[in-house]
Amino acid sequence: MMTLAGNLHINESRFREDFQRLTRDGATPDGGLNRPALSIAHLAARETFQDMIWQRGFTARSDLAGNLSACHYPSMQTKPVLMLGSHLDSVKDGGRFDGTLGVAAAFEVLQVLREHGLDRPLEVMDFTDEEGTWVSLMGSRAISGQLTRKDLTNPRGDLETFQRVLQRAGLSISGILSAKRNAEDLCAYLELHIEQGTRLEKSRTDIGIVTGMVGIHMYLVTFSGQANHAGTTLMSERHDAALGASKFCLMVQETVTERFPNCVATVGRMDFSPGTFNIVAGQVTVFMELRTEDAERAEELQQALYEAAEHSAKMFDLGIDFQHLESVTERRMHPTVIEAFEAGVSALGFSSRRLPSLAGHDAQSMARLCRSGLIFVPSAGGFSHSSREYTCWEDCVNGANVLLNAARQLVASF
């Protein structure tokens, strides 16, 4: 039986060694990380993690969505599994701490709990494609039953390329759709992540305890005009798709700032066709994302931006197609898990604050399947998704210790 008296603490040197080992594959010269989901570098990182799992005497498990787990299943134990995790994939030219810190911390928690006589099933999971290189939160949405065939046949990249990448990783669309776990098999899910913002740093708070996560809604807005010669087509005679798209981008900023102050909208990419300097653009596709905690406000903002797109298209005599691409539903974290995190913070003498997450995380998907919770540690300068991403090691250790003690408490209570 696991001893429950007193606070537990992680093995700091082992934790740091594991984190450093998990950030070698795909490391960039500027201190960042480049391993988009299912890339060669990402698959290498998973091999590294799998070797670590075996070397420490745990069972490695891969499911049909490619999620990789370190499992501790005591014999004759039939109670639901406590799961911890995060992800090893990164955005292109991202940072070392986003996701990888959470996997390393969860793996350290698993090792400490086993050393203290853990007699409950526990699993540490590295989820597939949290960053959405192909399909956002793919692994966690797969096991929580939130993916459809439409999601997987309309990836963010080319479908044919996506299928080749899946085949290289030993995966398939039909397999991913069959990866759902049973809710009764899981008692809770816990995750540690960097904040990716400045709220904790500015308030000098050790731990952020997440109350919920925003909904994320993605769209393709295509303006269609008429391609023509850049020299011989008078300005007054043009149907320039670039003008409509550019005006729309400015209207996105104005609409959200003036009418939806608690929402955000981002234009992250514009594709021009034919896409050369001496031809008036015949078509421009705008890749847009909206985020808000409030589902009703999301619908209102979508309608407002649809009207803005129509207005911009009419202004420049263009066609318009406004396509909803994908959504990740907003989720609340479970009160029981929030309280376990707060108890861990209090017992260890740290400061904390409750706050919403403005980014999506695997805990967002898992909240549909079981009681879930997420904590943040500070991000220096708020930098993330870049090589400048950094969290001081003391903060990493503090977060891992809170994760450990919350996990210990939940194991004892469930």
HURA-V760689 format. One record per residue. RES is the residue in three letters. OMEGA is omega in degrees with one decimal (* if undefined). Layout:
res={RES,RES}
omega={OMEGA,OMEGA}
//
This chain:
res={MET,MET,THR,LEU,ALA,GLY,ASN,LEU,HIS,ILE,ASN,GLU,SER,ARG,PHE,ARG,GLU,ASP,PHE,GLN,ARG,LEU,THR,ARG,ASP,GLY,ALA,THR,PRO,ASP,GLY,GLY,LEU,ASN,ARG,PRO,ALA,LEU,SER,ILE,ALA,HIS,LEU,ALA,ALA,ARG,GLU,THR,PHE,GLN,ASP,MET,ILE,TRP,GLN,ARG,GLY,PHE,THR,ALA,ARG,SER,ASP,LEU,ALA,GLY,ASN,LEU,SER,ALA,CYS,HIS,TYR,PRO,SER,MET,GLN,THR,LYS,PRO,VAL,LEU,MET,LEU,GLY,SER,HIS,LEU,ASP,SER,VAL,LYS,ASP,GLY,GLY,ARG,PHE,ASP,GLY,THR,LEU,GLY,VAL,ALA,ALA,ALA,PHE,GLU,VAL,LEU,GLN,VAL,LEU,ARG,GLU,HIS,GLY,LEU,ASP,ARG,PRO,LEU,GLU,VAL,MET,ASP,PHE,THR,ASP,GLU,GLU,GLY,THR,TRP,VAL,SER,LEU,MET,GLY,SER,ARG,ALA,ILE,SER,GLY,GLN,LEU,THR,ARG,LYS,ASP,LEU,THR,ASN,PRO,ARG,GLY,ASP,LEU,GLU,THR,PHE,GLN,ARG,VAL,LEU,GLN,ARG,ALA,GLY,LEU,SER,ILE,SER,GLY,ILE,LEU,SER,ALA,LYS,ARG,ASN,ALA,GLU,ASP,LEU,CYS,ALA,TYR,LEU,GLU,LEU,HIS,ILE,GLU,GLN,GLY,THR,ARG,LEU,GLU,LYS,SER,ARG,THR,ASP,ILE,GLY,ILE,VAL,THR,GLY,MET,VAL,GLY,ILE,HIS,MET,TYR,LEU,VAL,THR,PHE,SER,GLY,GLN,ALA,ASN,HIS,ALA,GLY,THR,THR,LEU,MET,SER,GLU,ARG,HIS,ASP,ALA,ALA,LEU,GLY,ALA,SER,LYS,PHE,CYS,LEU,MET,VAL,GLN,GLU,THR,VAL,THR,GLU,ARG,PHE,PRO,ASN,CYS,VAL,ALA,THR,VAL,GLY,ARG,MET,ASP,PHE,SER,PRO,GLY,THR,PHE,ASN,ILE,VAL,ALA,GLY,GLN,VAL,THR,VAL,PHE,MET,GLU,LEU,ARG,THR,GLU,ASP,ALA,GLU,ARG,ALA,GLU,GLU,LEU,GLN,GLN,ALA,LEU,TYR,GLU,ALA,ALA,GLU,HIS,SER,ALA,LYS,MET,PHE,ASP,LEU,GLY,ILE,ASP,PHE,GLN,HIS,LEU,GLU,SER,VAL,THR,GLU,ARG,ARG,MET,HIS,PRO,THR,VAL,ILE,GLU,ALA,PHE,GLU,ALA,GLY,VAL,SER,ALA,LEU,GLY,PHE,SER,SER,ARG,ARG,LEU,PRO,SER,LEU,ALA,GLY,HIS,ASP,ALA,GLN,SER,MET,ALA,ARG,LEU,CYS,ARG,SER,GLY,LEU,ILE,PHE,VAL,PRO,SER,ALA,GLY,GLY,PHE,SER,HIS,SER,SER,ARG,GLU,TYR,THR,CYS,TRP,GLU,ASP,CYS,VAL,ASN,GLY,ALA,ASN,VAL,LEU,LEU,ASN,ALA,ALA,ARG,GLN,LEU,VAL,ALA,SER,PHE}
omega={179.3,177.1,-174.6,-176.2,174.5,178.0,173.7,177.1,-179.9,171.3,-171.0,-177.5,178.4,178.8,-179.0,178.7,179.8,178.4,-179.8,179.0,-178.0,178.7,-179.8,-178.9,-179.7,178.9,179.3,-176.4,-178.0,177.1,179.6,-177.1,-180.0,176.1,173.7,-173.5,175.4,172.2,178.5,-179.3,179.6,178.3,176.5,177.8,178.6,174.9,177.2,-179.9,178.8,176.4,178.9,179.1,-179.9,-177.2,-179.5,174.1,176.0,176.5,176.0,-179.3,172.8,179.3,-174.0,173.8,179.5,177.0,-178.1,-175.8,165.1,-170.4,171.6,-178.0,178.5,179.7,177.7,-179.0,-174.9,-179.5,179.2,-175.9,166.4,-176.9,171.5,177.7,175.2,-174.3,178.3,177.2,178.6,167.1,176.4,-179.9,-179.7,-177.1,-174.9,-169.0,-176.8,178.2,-176.2,177.3,-179.8,177.3,-179.6,179.7,179.1,179.2,177.0,176.6,178.6,-177.5,-179.8,-179.1,176.5,179.4,179.4,171.8,178.7,179.1,177.4,176.5,179.0,-176.1,175.4,-172.8,168.6,-176.2,179.5,170.9,172.9,-173.8,177.9,172.5,179.5,179.0,-173.5,178.6,-170.2,-175.7,-178.8,175.3,178.3,-175.4,176.1,173.2,-175.8,178.9,174.3,176.3,178.1,177.9,-173.4,177.5,173.4,-177.2,-179.9,173.3,179.0,-176.5,-179.3,177.9,178.3,-179.8,176.7,178.9,177.1,-178.9,178.7,-179.7,-179.4,-177.2,177.1,178.8,-179.7,178.0,179.6,179.9,179.8,-171.6,-174.9,175.2,177.4,-177.6,-177.2,179.9,-177.3,176.9,180.0,175.2,-179.9,-178.8,172.0,-179.1,170.1,-176.5,-174.7,178.0,-173.2,-174.3,-179.5,-178.7,-177.8,-179.9,-179.5,-179.2,-176.5,-171.1,171.7,179.4,-169.9,178.6,-179.3,-177.9,-177.3,168.3,-178.7,-174.0,-173.5,-174.8,167.5,179.7,-173.2,176.0,-176.7,178.1,-179.0,176.6,-179.4,-175.8,-176.1,-178.5,-171.3,179.6,-178.0,-179.7,-177.1,-176.6,-174.8,167.9,-168.0,-178.6,179.8,179.7,178.4,-179.9,-179.3,177.1,179.2,178.9,177.6,179.7,174.5,179.1,-177.6,-176.6,-177.7,-178.1,-173.5,-171.6,-176.1,-171.7,179.6,177.8,171.9,175.1,-174.6,166.9,-174.4,-176.7,173.4,179.0,-177.5,175.7,4.6,174.6,176.8,-169.5,-174.2,175.5,173.4,-176.2,177.9,179.8,175.1,176.7,-179.3,177.0,-172.1,179.0,175.4,176.5,175.8,176.5,-170.6,-177.7,179.6,178.7,177.1,178.5,179.1,179.4,177.0,-179.4,179.9,-179.3,173.1,178.6,177.2,178.7,177.8,179.8,-179.4,178.9,180.0,-178.4,-176.2,176.0,-177.3,169.0,-177.6,172.7,-176.1,-171.8,172.7,-173.7,-172.2,174.8,169.9,-172.0,174.4,-177.7,172.5,174.2,-171.4,-178.3,-179.4,-179.7,175.6,180.0,177.4,176.6,-178.5,176.2,177.4,177.9,-178.7,-177.6,-177.7,176.3,179.0,172.2,179.5,172.8,173.4,-179.8,175.4,173.0,178.8,176.0,176.8,179.1,-179.1,176.7,178.4,177.2,-175.5,-179.7,176.2,-174.5,-175.6,175.4,-173.0,177.6,-174.3,172.4,178.1,164.9,-172.4,173.0,-179.1,179.5,-178.7,-176.0,174.6,-175.2,175.9,179.9,179.3,179.6,-177.8,169.9,-177.1,-170.9,177.0,177.9,177.3,179.7,178.4,179.8,179.6,178.6,175.0,177.7,-179.9,-175.2,173.8,178.4,179.1,-178.9,-178.4,175.8,-177.2,-173.0,-176.9,*}
//
